[in-house]
Amino acid sequence: MTLTAWVNGQFLPLEEATVHIEDRGFQFADGVYEVIACFGGTFLDVKAHLQRLEQSCQAIDVVLPLSLNELQSLIEQTYQRNPYSDAMLYIQITRGAAPRSHLVKNRLTPTIVITSRELPIPTDEKLSEGVNAITLTDIRWKRCDIKSIALLASVMGKQEANRRGADETFWLDEHEHVLEGCATNCFAVIDGKLVTHPLDHQVLGGITRNMALQVAREQHIVVEERRWKLNESGLSECMMSSTTNAIMPVCHINDDSIGDGKPGPIAILLRKEILNRFEALKNSELKL
């Protein structure tokens, strides 16, 4: 199977797609990224993803050489050139290539890479049993609101979760408030309310997170964006959200059961409603 990537102005077979050895993404993790889901040719909240990408670029003072409409067109073309009906489009933008130095005196031409992979689907077992998680004290940098490619801490968190037989790590602040996962946002149901950490420099504003909160409100579930802990009285469910998971129940954390240790009713409801939206996208008349 031949896959195609877009790299700095041209489409190439994936195995031939390369960037300069002194690209600052490779040397310094000096870049940002987005991941966008596509269902049968229709993209999920592409405008919101591109706006967040632009905000991340602005936060690190990288000027996009393309308009958002031009970038969206390239994303759509990358999707069309690859074989997956349901796909995960990855966009990475770095400051560009230059001799290795922390200080860049002149503005560089950014490196832009777009790839497409098959959208991973959770197994039936994961859906029926929920997933397991661990917690670790947050070791990341202090601007998690920027979708940076500097993901070493998250890689370490994922590796530790895997070593301990879990699926995800949730980061805790110095007061043991739950922040978010390595690649997910995290929610709890406390006294029947859907609770999640407010957006600040410690938490990335996930696109699926926003959808989950919107769906919850539409279902007349009270939403609280506040700091919360795992030992709060009345906590009956936990769940996580991401592009690839939609909503996934989290039934055990640090080997302790959440509620009765099974997917809870609010997680099941939110997942069903979000998947209904995904299915509506597949059947949309606005397909590419």
N, C-alpha and C positions, 0 to 999 in steps of 0.2 A: 504494500500500500504506500503510495507516494503522498506525502503531506506537503503543504505549501505554507511558507511564511512570508510576511512582508517585512523587509529590513531596509531602512534608510532609502526609500524611494523605488524599490523594486520587489517584485514577487520572485521567490526562489524556492527550489526544493528544500525541504527542511534540513536535510543532511548537508546542504551547501550554504546554509544561512549562517553567517558569522559576523562578529563585530570586532573592532580593533582591540588588540591586546592591552592598550592603554586607555580603553574606555573607562570612564570614571565610575560606571556602574560596577565593573569588575574590580577596579582598584580601591574604591572607597564606598561602595554601595550608595553612590550619589545619584539616586533616582527614585522614581515612584512608579506605581502600577495600578491596574484595575483588572478585574475578572468579571466578564459579562456572560450571562446565560442566554442561549438562543434555543427556542423550542420550535422545531419545524419551520424555521425561517423567520420567526418573529422574536425580537430581542426583548429581554426583560428590563424595563426601566433604563433603557440605554441613555436617555437624556440625563437622568440623575447620576449615572455612572460617569459620564463624560464631564458633567459639572464638577463632580468630586475630584476627578482627575485634574481638571484645570485648577481647582483650589489647591490641590497638593503641589502642582507645579509652581503656582504663585508663592506658596509657603516656603519653597526652597529656591526661589528666584530663578526658575527655568522658564524661558519664554517659548511657548509652543510655536513651532514653525508652520503649523497648519491650523485652520479654523476647526471648530468642533464639528461642523457639518462635513468638512473634508475628511476628518478623522473617522467620523461615523461611516462615510462611504467606503473608506479603506477597510474598516472592520467588516462591513457587509460583504465586500469583495473577497476578503480572506475567508469568511464563512462559505461563500459560494464555491471557492476553489478547493474546499476540503470535503471529505466524504460523509461527515456526520450530520444527521438530521437534527439531533439534540446535541448542542455543542457548548463548549466553554471557551470563550474568546479571551485571550490574555494580551494585555497591552502594557508594555514597559517603556518608559521614557527616562533616559539618563541625561546628565548635563552634556555629555559628548566625550570625545577623545582628545587627550592632551598629554604632554610629558608629565610624569607623576609629580604632583606638587599639591599640597593641601590648598594653597591659594591659587585661584584662577584669575588672572589679571584681565583677560579679554573674554568677551562673551563667546561661547562655543556654539556650534551647530548641534542641537540635541540629537541623540540616538533614539530612534523609534523602532520598536519591534512589535509585531502582531502575530500571534499564533492561534491555532484552533485545535482543540482536542475534544474527544468525546466527553459529554457531560456524565460524570459518575452518578450512579443511582444507588442509594442505600439498599442493602439486602432486605428481604422479607423478615429475616431473623432480627436485624437491627430495628426494624419498624415495630415488630411485635414485642420485643423485650426492652427497647430503649438502649441507650449507650451508657458507658461508665466514664467517669472523669476523676481526676485528681486535682488538688490545688497546690500551688507554689507561690511563694512570695514574689511579687513582681520585680523582675530584674531588667525590664526593658527601659528604653530611653523615655524622656518626658514629653514627647510629642506624638503620642499614638494616634492623634487625630489626623496626622499626615500618613497617607498610605505608602509608606516607605518600603523600598526593596531591602532594607537592612533588617532581615528577619532571623538573625542568628539566635536570638533569645527564644523566638517561637519555635525554631527548629529544635533547640535544646529541650523546650517544654514538651513538644510532640514526642521526642525520643524518650524522655523520662516517662511520659504517659504510656508509651508502648512497652517500655521495660517493666512497668508495673501492671500490665494487662488491661490498660484503660484506652479510651479512644481520644480523649481531649484533656488538656490542662487548662484550668481556670486560674487566672492571676488574681492574687489578693494584694490589697494595699497594706501599708504598715499598721492599719487598724483592723485588718482582716475583712474589709469590705470586698465583695466579689466584683471584679472589674469586667473582664471579658475573657474569652478563650484565645488560644494561639491563632485560630483562624475562624472564630465564631464570636457572636454576641451571646450573652447569657441572660436568662430570665428566671424568676421564681414566681410561684403563686403563693401569696401570703394572705391569709384570711380572705381568700377568694379574689384577691386583686392581683393583676399582673404587674410585677415589679422588676425594674431593670435600672442599672446605673445610669445617671444622667450623662449626656454628652459633654465631655471636657477634654483636656489634654491627655487623659488616661484611657480614653475609649474612642474607638473609631465609629463613626456614624454609619453602620451597616445599612445597605439598601434593603436587604431582607428584614433587618431589624425594624426599619421604618414601616415596611409593609405589615409586619406582625402587629405592631402597635395600632396601625390603622384598622386592620381586620378586627383586633380585639375591641376597639371602640365601636365598630359597626355591630359587633355581637353583644354590645352592652356590658362588656367586661371593664371594670374600673382599671385604669392604667396609672401607675405611679412611677415616675422617673426619679429615683432617689437611691441613696446608698443603702445597701442591705448586707446582711450576714447569713451564713448558712445555719446558725444556731438560733435564728429568730423563732419565737413562738408563732404557731399558725402556719408555718411553711409546709406545704403539702405537695408541691411539684417543683421540678426544675426542668428547663429546656434550653436548647441552644439554636441559633439561627445562622444560616450562611447561604450563599448562592447555591451550593451543591446539596445542602441538607434541607432546604426550606426550614421547617421547624422539626427538630428531633428531640424527643423526650430524653432527659438524662435521669436515669433511675438509681444510680449509685455514684456517690462521690466519696473518695478516700475509703472505699469499701463499705461505707455506711449507706443504708437504704434511704432514699427520699420518699416520704409517704409510705405506701405499701410496697415500694420497690417495683412498681409496674407503671407503664405510661398512664399519665393522669388525664382526666376528661378535658381540661382546658388545652393541654398540649395537643391532644388528639383533634379537638375542634379546630384549633388554629392551623394545624397541619392540613386538615381536610380542606379548609377554606382557601388556604394559600395554593394547594395543589389544584383546586378548582380554577383558580385564576391562571395557573400555569397551563391547564388544559384548555382554557378559553383562548389563551395565546396561540396554542397549536392550531386551533380551529379558526383563528382570525382571518378575515379577508384581506388583512394588510400584510400578508406574507411577502417576502422578497420574491 
